[in-house]
Amino acid sequence: MSDRTQTARSVPSRKPCLTAVLRMAGLRPTRQRVALAELLFGGPHRHVSAEQLHDEASQSRVNVSLATIYNTLHQFHEAGLLREVAVDASRSYFDTDTSDHHHFYVEDEQRMIDIPASSVEFAALPDAPKGMKVSHVDVVIRVRKAQ
């Protein structure tokens, strides 16, 4: 057996784990959901747009429409697996890190950078409307390269 074959066999598949995560989140682990979950959660935390994920899926030979990508990202978000960060009315990023933190949005590069929650302080927040409570606060600080 070659070193390459041995290495490939020694790396366990993430599919059973991702399938379990999807089931625990209340989602049926379809072939497309599992494939997209592998792309999203197969590495370090990151921020991805639907278009970026669609490009990655195409490069990985995952045959899925952009509409399915959007639907899946929103389903993952609703299930608590992703955090949606809207930078404007037409652009959202999905963050695989669902912990409490904030973001820089690099306008020139259309890229998000994490800011630890402890780096942003609020003197006060307004009271939530009657019958509601604040669930979380998202801060997006827009930056661009200095001239």
N, C-alpha and C positions, 0 to 999 in steps of 0.2 A: 504494500500500500504506500502510495507516495505521501510526502509531507502535506501536500495541498489537500488530498483526500482526507487524511487524518484530521487536519485542522477543520475542514468543513464539517466533518462528522462530530467533532468535539464541541462545536458551538451549538447549544440547544436552540431549538425553534422557539420563538416568542409567541407563536400562534395560540398554544393552549392557554397561556397566561392572559393574552389579550382577549381571547374568547371569554374567559372567566370574568375579566374586568367589564367587558361589555354586558354580560349577563347580570352581574351585580349592579350595574347602572340601569338595568331595566331595558336594555337594548338587545334585540335579536342579533346574534353574531353572523350576519350574512357575509358572503365571500368578499363583497366590496367594502363593507365596514371594517372587516378584519384587515384587509389589504391597506386601507387608508389609515387605520390605527397603527399598523406597522410603520408606515411612512412618518406619521406624526410623533409617535412615542418611541421610536427605535433608537433614539440618540439623546443628546442633552436637550434641556428645555429650549424652546424656541418660539418665535412668532411667525405666523404664516398667513398669507392671504389665500382666498379660494383659488385665485389664478395661479399662484405659486404652487399650491398643492396639486392642482390639475396638471401643471407642467411636470412636476415630479412623478405623478402617477403615470403620465404618458411615457416618460423616460424609463420608468420601471416596468413598462408593459402591463399596467393595470388599466384595463379598458373601462373607463367611467366618464360620464358626461360632466360638464361643468355644473349643470343643475343638480346632479347627484352629489357632487362635492359640496355645494352650498347646503343642500339638505342635510348631509351627513355632519358637516361642521356645526350646523345649528342644533342637530340632535345631540351631538357630543356636548355642546355647550349647555343645553337644557338638562342633560344628565349629570352635569357637574364635572365632566372630564376636561373641558376647555374653558378658557375665559375669553370672552369677546371684548376687544378694545376698539371702539369706533374712533377714527381720527377725523372723519368728516362724514357728511351725509352719504357719500358714495363709496367710502373705503373703511373696511374693518379688517383687523388682524385677529387671529385666534392664537392665544397663548397657552402653551402646554403646562405652564406653571400657574396653578390656580391659587397659590398662596397670596396673602395680602402684600401687594407692592404696586409701584407706579411706573410710569414710562416716560422716556424721552422719545419723541418722534423726529427722526432725521429727515426733514422735508426733501433735501437734495437727493437722498438715496432711497426714500420711501422705506425706511427701516426703523424698527423699534429697538430700544435699549432699556433694560430693566433698571429701575431705581428702587433701592430698598425702602420699605415703608418707613423705617426709622429715620430716613433722610428728609422726610417731608413732615412739617409740623403745622398744625392748625391751631389758631388761638381759640376759635369757636366754630361750630357748625350751626346752621339755622335749624330750628325745630322742624321736624318732619310734619307734613300735613296731618290733621286729625285722623286717628285710626291707622296711621302708618308708622313704620320705623325705618331708620337708615339701615340698609343691608350692607353696603360698603361704599367707599369713595374711590373713584378712579381719577387720578391726575395724569394728564398727558401734557408734557411740556414740549412744545415745538421748538426745534433748533435747526439751524442751517450753518453751513460753513462760513467762518468769518471771512470778510473781504480783505 
